[in-house]
Amino acid sequence: MVVGVPKDTATSTSGPQVITSAPDEGRRPGGGDGGVFVDGDAFAGTGAEPPPSPALAAADGRPWAAPIPFTTNEAVPDGLVFVLVAGSDARPGEDLLRTRADSIHLLCVNPATGQGTLLGFPRDSWVEIPGHGRGKLNNSLALGGPDLLAATIRHLTGLPVDYYVITGFPGLTAMVDELGGVDVLVERRMNDKNSGARFQRGWHHFTGAEALAFARDRTDVERGDLTRSEHQGLLMLSGLAKMRAEVGDDAGVARWIGVLLKYAKLDVPLAKLPSLGALARRIDPARFKNVVAPGRLGFTARQSVVFLTTEAARIFEDLRPDAVVGTAEGAPASSSSSSSTAPPRTPHAQTSSSTSTSTTSPEESTTSTTEDSDTSVTLVPDR
């Protein structure tokens, strides 16, 4: 969730400005019949890795720890769950829910298989904003708040949005700090004066400010904003890995929910939060794919934009039946569990690891207990 400008950095995002096309905008470069998806390859990027420097923070973190045993009395939803997670660029005194959304992800969860996808969207994606014609995706929050942002994602992808969670620059840093930091694998040196991201390769234990800097860097990473969106997804999955390694019961889940409520805005009914929190605790990030909708750079309506490619449309279609990019697996059969030592990667990296778990699904139950980490998950109808 990338918002604002951290202390001691050189730039911030520009002030609020919303430009949309006329609702009946016709053909555009690469747009074929005027649809929002374009043919051709996504932007691949050519950015060189920054050279080694003593100014870069040395790796001081650890690989994700093995999950601890977890016992809960909460029912887990048995249907697919789609949660919109966004970061607002609201400045002090501005409405968090009516400024641009500069970090946009859809968390897609399949509780039955323990798999899922974290789908990121380039903030400058040129899309149809219901009732406003075409414009940048991040402007939909400024134009109509979270409901319009969710409606735009639904219209673009054909996927549902069950709930939203929105935070800002101070919210992200405070959440990370209050939860004791988060371990993230930095696979490429970063030395960006604009975001303040200055890290050697390796595992880093990020403070809130460091997490924000990592998630803001788009100038010295390989694919610009697409890589930045990937890093934002990695940061969220790293947070879920931390939850798995530290939370062992409903009281621990409640603490994490309390931190979220303190620093974010969400439309989840309070009665559903414990159930969704227990589901989040069970997520194995190694069984999730961190995907960014592919797009290519372009120019329209007097501004630089990202045109999503037809491959993005195929990804959206692929997610609809099971929330999984590729083929959904059955419920894992092994009763053993292995720890995740590396984060899942986006499809362009051709890797997606998995961790072995075991799932049982009685039709009626109100109690679920896991031993030796997440070795048993009870699924019940979400009433």
Buried (B, 14 or more C-beta within 10 A) or exposed (E): BBBBBBEEBEEBBEEBEBEBBEEEBEEBEBBEEEEBBBEEEBBEEEBEBBEEEEEBBEBEBEBBBBBBEBEBEBBBBBBBBBBBBBBBBBBEEBEBBBBBBBBBBBBBBBBBBBBBBBBBBBBBBBBBBBEBBBBBBBBBBBBBBBBBBBBBBBBBBEBBBBBBBBBBBBBBBBBBBBBEBBBBBBBBBBBBEBBBBBBBBBBBBBBBBBBBBBBBBBBBBBBBBBBBBBBBBBBBBBBBBBBBBBBBBBEBBEBBBEBBEEBBBBBBEEEBBBBBBBBBBBBBBBBBBBBBBBBBBBEBBEEEBBBBBBBBBEBBEBBEEBBBBBEBBEBBEEEEBBBBBBBBBBBBEEEBBBBBBBBEBEEEEEEBBBEBBBBBBBBBEBE
